[in-house]
């Protein structure tokens, strides 16, 4: 992506995977916002967080939530977003197993069947489990991003 003549322009390559293209941009914004909020003593807290904090504290009037606790709740959400947009999936080469592709019989349509065999089954299971946990947390983080998108300001 690039900024040209007052607007953002995406190249064909950028359209392949929006996640890959936008994650870096979103990470940079959230990182700077987090830094500004941590450094500044004087910033507002979105009412959304005050209302959530009031509910967590059992306060009847949702506008009387503890603002300092609400600010900490927001920082916690931003930390989760930093993880979501700043981490990469588990690297398969960090696990001690091999995948071997075995070509099978040739079919009538000209294609060939393929079978994948792995060595080091416990490591493969650990890799699959790590990937599942990673994507589960990443999906929850994307939902969080959608929920708090309008509150990403100071």
C-alpha positions as CSV (number, residue, x, y, z in Angstrom):
1,X,0.0,0.0,0.0
2,X,1.1,3.5,-0.7
3,X,-0.2,7.0,-0.2
4,X,-0.5,8.9,-3.4
5,X,-2.1,12.2,-4.3
6,X,-4.1,12.4,-1.0
7,X,-5.4,8.8,-0.9
8,X,-4.3,5.3,-0.2
9,X,-3.7,3.0,-3.2
10,X,-3.5,-0.8,-3.0
11,X,-1.5,-2.7,-5.5
12,X,-2.6,-6.0,-7.0
13,X,-0.1,-7.8,-4.6
14,X,-1.8,-6.1,-1.6
15,X,-5.1,-7.7,-2.5
16,X,-3.8,-11.3,-2.1
17,X,-4.1,-11.2,1.7
18,X,-5.6,-8.3,3.4
19,X,-4.5,-9.7,6.8
20,X,-0.8,-9.6,5.7
21,X,-1.1,-6.1,4.2
22,X,-3.1,-4.4,7.0
23,X,-1.7,-6.1,10.1
24,X,1.6,-4.1,9.9
25,X,-0.3,-0.8,9.5
26,X,-2.7,-1.5,12.3
27,X,0.1,-2.8,14.6
28,X,2.0,0.5,14.1
29,X,-1.0,2.6,15.0
30,X,-1.9,0.5,18.1
31,X,1.7,0.4,19.2
32,X,2.0,4.2,19.0
33,X,-1.4,4.7,20.7
34,X,-0.4,2.3,23.5
35,X,2.9,4.2,24.0
36,X,1.1,7.6,24.1
37,X,-1.4,6.4,26.6
38,X,1.3,4.9,28.9
39,X,3.4,8.1,28.8
40,X,0.6,10.6,29.2
41,X,-1.0,11.3,32.6
42,X,-3.8,13.3,31.0
43,X,-6.0,11.4,28.5
44,X,-9.6,10.5,28.3
45,X,-11.0,7.0,28.7
46,X,-13.8,6.0,26.4
47,X,-17.2,5.6,28.1
48,X,-17.4,2.1,26.7
49,X,-14.7,1.1,29.2
50,X,-16.1,3.0,32.1
51,X,-19.5,1.2,31.5
52,X,-17.8,-2.2,31.4
53,X,-15.8,-1.4,34.6
54,X,-19.0,-0.3,36.3
55,X,-20.6,-3.6,35.4
56,X,-17.6,-5.6,36.6
57,X,-17.6,-3.7,39.9
58,X,-21.4,-4.1,40.3
59,X,-22.1,-0.4,40.3
60,X,-25.7,0.3,39.4
61,X,-25.1,3.6,37.5
62,X,-23.0,2.6,34.5
63,X,-21.5,6.1,34.3
64,X,-19.9,5.8,37.7
65,X,-17.3,3.1,37.0
66,X,-13.8,3.5,38.3
67,X,-12.0,5.5,35.5
68,X,-8.5,4.3,36.5
69,X,-9.6,0.6,36.4
70,X,-11.3,1.3,33.1
71,X,-8.1,2.8,31.7
72,X,-6.2,-0.4,32.8
73,X,-8.9,-2.5,31.1
74,X,-8.3,-0.5,27.9
75,X,-4.6,-0.9,28.1
76,X,-5.0,-4.7,28.6
77,X,-7.2,-4.8,25.4
78,X,-4.5,-2.8,23.5
79,X,-1.8,-5.3,24.7
80,X,-3.9,-8.1,23.3
81,X,-4.3,-6.3,20.0
82,X,-0.5,-5.8,19.9
83,X,-0.1,-9.5,20.2
84,X,-2.8,-10.2,17.5
85,X,-1.3,-7.8,14.9
86,X,2.3,-8.3,15.8
87,X,2.9,-12.1,16.1
88,X,3.4,-14.7,13.4
89,X,2.0,-18.2,13.4
90,X,4.1,-21.0,14.8
91,X,7.0,-21.8,12.5
92,X,6.9,-25.4,11.4
93,X,10.7,-25.6,11.2
94,X,10.8,-25.1,15.0
95,X,9.3,-28.5,15.5
96,X,11.2,-31.8,15.2
97,X,9.2,-33.7,12.5
98,X,9.4,-34.3,8.8
99,X,6.7,-34.4,6.2
100,X,7.3,-36.7,3.2
101,X,5.1,-36.6,0.1
102,X,4.6,-40.0,-1.6
103,X,3.3,-40.0,-5.1
104,X,0.6,-42.6,-5.8
105,X,-1.1,-44.0,-8.8
106,X,-1.8,-42.0,-11.9
107,X,-5.5,-41.4,-12.5
108,X,-7.5,-41.4,-15.7
109,X,-7.7,-37.6,-15.8
110,X,-3.9,-37.3,-15.7
111,X,-3.6,-36.3,-12.0
112,X,-1.6,-38.3,-9.5
113,X,-2.7,-39.2,-6.0
114,X,-0.5,-37.9,-3.2
115,X,0.0,-39.2,0.4
116,X,1.7,-37.3,3.1
117,X,3.6,-39.2,5.8
118,X,5.1,-37.6,8.9
119,X,7.8,-38.7,11.2
120,X,7.8,-37.5,14.8
121,X,4.1,-37.8,15.5
122,X,4.3,-36.2,19.0
123,X,6.0,-33.1,17.6
124,X,3.5,-32.9,14.8
125,X,0.6,-33.1,17.3
126,X,2.4,-30.3,19.4
127,X,2.7,-28.2,16.2
128,X,-1.0,-28.7,15.4
129,X,-2.1,-27.9,18.9
130,X,0.1,-24.7,19.0
131,X,-1.4,-23.6,15.6
132,X,-5.0,-24.3,16.9
133,X,-4.4,-22.2,20.0
134,X,-2.7,-19.5,18.0
135,X,-5.6,-19.2,15.5
136,X,-8.2,-19.3,18.3
137,X,-6.5,-16.4,20.1
138,X,-6.0,-14.5,16.8
139,X,-9.7,-14.9,15.9
140,X,-10.8,-13.7,19.3
141,X,-8.4,-10.7,18.9
142,X,-9.9,-9.8,15.5
143,X,-13.3,-9.8,17.1
144,X,-12.0,-7.6,19.9
145,X,-10.6,-5.2,17.3
146,X,-14.0,-5.0,15.7
147,X,-15.7,-4.4,19.0
148,X,-13.3,-1.6,20.1
149,X,-12.4,-0.1,16.7
150,X,-14.2,3.2,17.4
151,X,-12.5,3.5,20.8
152,X,-8.9,3.4,19.4
153,X,-8.1,7.0,20.2
154,X,-7.0,9.1,23.2
